[in-house]
Amino acid sequence: MACDLWLVPLVDVLCHTPDNPFAEELALYDKALAEAGMGPVPVYQYMPGLSGDVAPVAGFDYDALHFLRRAYLLQVCGLAVTPVDELGGDYEQLLEMFETNAQRSHLVWHYDHAGAYVPVDFPVPLSNEELLAGGGPLGSSHTLLRELEAVAPAIGLDPANPPAAPTPPAGPTDLEEPAPAPPYDPSPFARERHVWLGLHAAATRSLAQGSMIVFS
């Protein structure tokens, strides 16, 4: 199944218009940030090179996202990061045994086809009843990027000099659609690396451009 990542520019030409399609979500995110003692999601003034256009930044297989989450959990829990052919009971056991670690991770504790990462730096994913009833915990692009950099060596990537990110999908893909085939990678962690590159591109651009990352 396909999983898409989109970048939503946090610029006034989008966020301050009456027909902003993300107005309800941003209000929930502002509330969660305020409850945690932080300011609202930043909204930037329009400048040349920025627009209100929402665009895809990455696409990958739904299961492959969980392969990367598994690798991160193994590493953060001090266990050997080993490749697997398919997700099995060991991943569910990891989530149960190390639930606290999972819920502190912006990479792991996030709904798969909803929710967002915002360019605000906070250590633990934010959640309240409204978020969990909708898009799920709110993540930080800053902390997501740090977690990606931490797990990169375990799957054979240099976070300081990663390969080029895969080409993003041309448009939205349905949940039941097969994800586009990733470029050939002989690594036993090929699926993890493909997702890592997509998430890394999204987090990097989120911080550089002042954008929100949205799962769809």
Steps between C-alpha positions, in 0.01 A plus 500: 500500500620849417583764757556861392673793668400855405653836588260776606675841488423693818462832322234764553367470144377152597460503878323837532245450226137420595500185286821355645436122483730442799339757732342242734818296525715806567261608777541158664877517466509850650292376794733204562806724480344751740421221748870409486601859571606588146397753241278421201604342173711767328347676201737691273446804282495440128833553328622423147559130464229404747139433414196340650529199273473162672718239329605137546854450628524121536315176452572149624344173601298493821677187627841647423427785741462241776827334397677831568312547828606150603864581424483818707339323797762225492778756501358727768438199725861382461419195289664383178345653189449203269319485165182296462299386199163583652355656811420239758423463865835639606393850397178477702703372795738794466210744510357330809826448688637845428177696491652798682782524246250469215276775638798734539603455137375741235581242232323208669206655685310650211189401309583344166263684268413814696653757728788738452847616591545872560823705496497554876762334723361292787636175646195273528205466259199699618161343548161575648151360450431712193824402327464129576142506371617641168847516356685353796802633694661818372866466404793740476692526173812585703482186714398280207814612319717424804349151530558433131862609535539272802374185326670566163832321572315186615345465152815592310444869434721798573267768639751773413513392135189300411411390146260713301140473607268295276273685260175594678170372363343717233174520692301339780481121516216307657562291809419178316728580208835324485785737579731582208798265485808657662830527312718190512702473820699180573508573875313260731349819645376625162144561619611681813739716301235596244266622773788670683591700190141615452455600864840669506412707194169598660653594836785695341268699277252552783768678700657684207172626355281529810261228388282247677535131407166326451439127461229396255 
